[in-house]
Amino acid sequence: MQVIKTLPLKHLLIFCLAAALPLLLMSLLFNFPLASGGKYFPGTSQLLLGEIIHSAFLVAASGILPLMPLLFSIKHKMFRLVPKIIFAVSGFVCAWFAHAIAGTTGMLFYVVLVFITYGGGTLLIFDWLSSVTRTFLTLLRWSVALFIYVTLQLHLNLEVDIAHWKQTTAAVEFGALYFYILTVLEVVLYPPLTWYLEYRLQGEQRYSLALDGFGQTLG
């Protein structure tokens, strides 16, 4: 049995901070008009930010689907590409549905937001983490993002149908809160949680190795 090699905590912090950076930039994009009295960052508009919010809902609701194949570990070299191929196919299907719902712009935002909502930089170290850790963290990010989205809708007293408010100033305030909260979670919650899960799994596996060795000694 091979002992799990955990990443040092400082490396996990670096990766998770890298995951938080695009979320922070997105939140600042929404915060800009709030702080500047209604002026939008060059190249953006209220309509564009509303489209991002629409895509953010699609990501919170369905973005977990294309990532599911990446959660499985396959040690055999001949089949290691299979999950990535399934990921590409399912990602294309989900993007196509996003295009049907939100148009080309919405589809592009969907693809970008799937990456940054579900860990961003941490997706790049999936092969370094145990399948238990990456499955738990991905499902946690999905459930938390969906919970935050719905909670903010209720808190701001917004309609269930996003089309009714995504082109209003409410979408700007919503987006700033939503992406700021996700940023804080990436910095505060996920780095120590990732390290703890890997450390505990390593301890359990070492314990199993010790028991196996003790059993072989008795035998």
Secondary structure, DSSP 8 states (H G I E B T S, - for coil): --------HHHHHHHHHHHHHHHHHHHHHHHHHHHTTS---TT--HHHHHHHHHHHHHHHHHTHHHHGGGGS---SGGGTHHHHHHHHHHHHHHHHHHHHHHHHHHHHHHHHHHHHHTTGGGGGGGGGS-HHHHHHHHHHHHHHHHHHHHHHHHHTT--SSGGGTTTSHHHHHHHHHHHHHHHHHHHHTHHHHHHHHHHHHHHHHHHHHHHHHHHHHH-
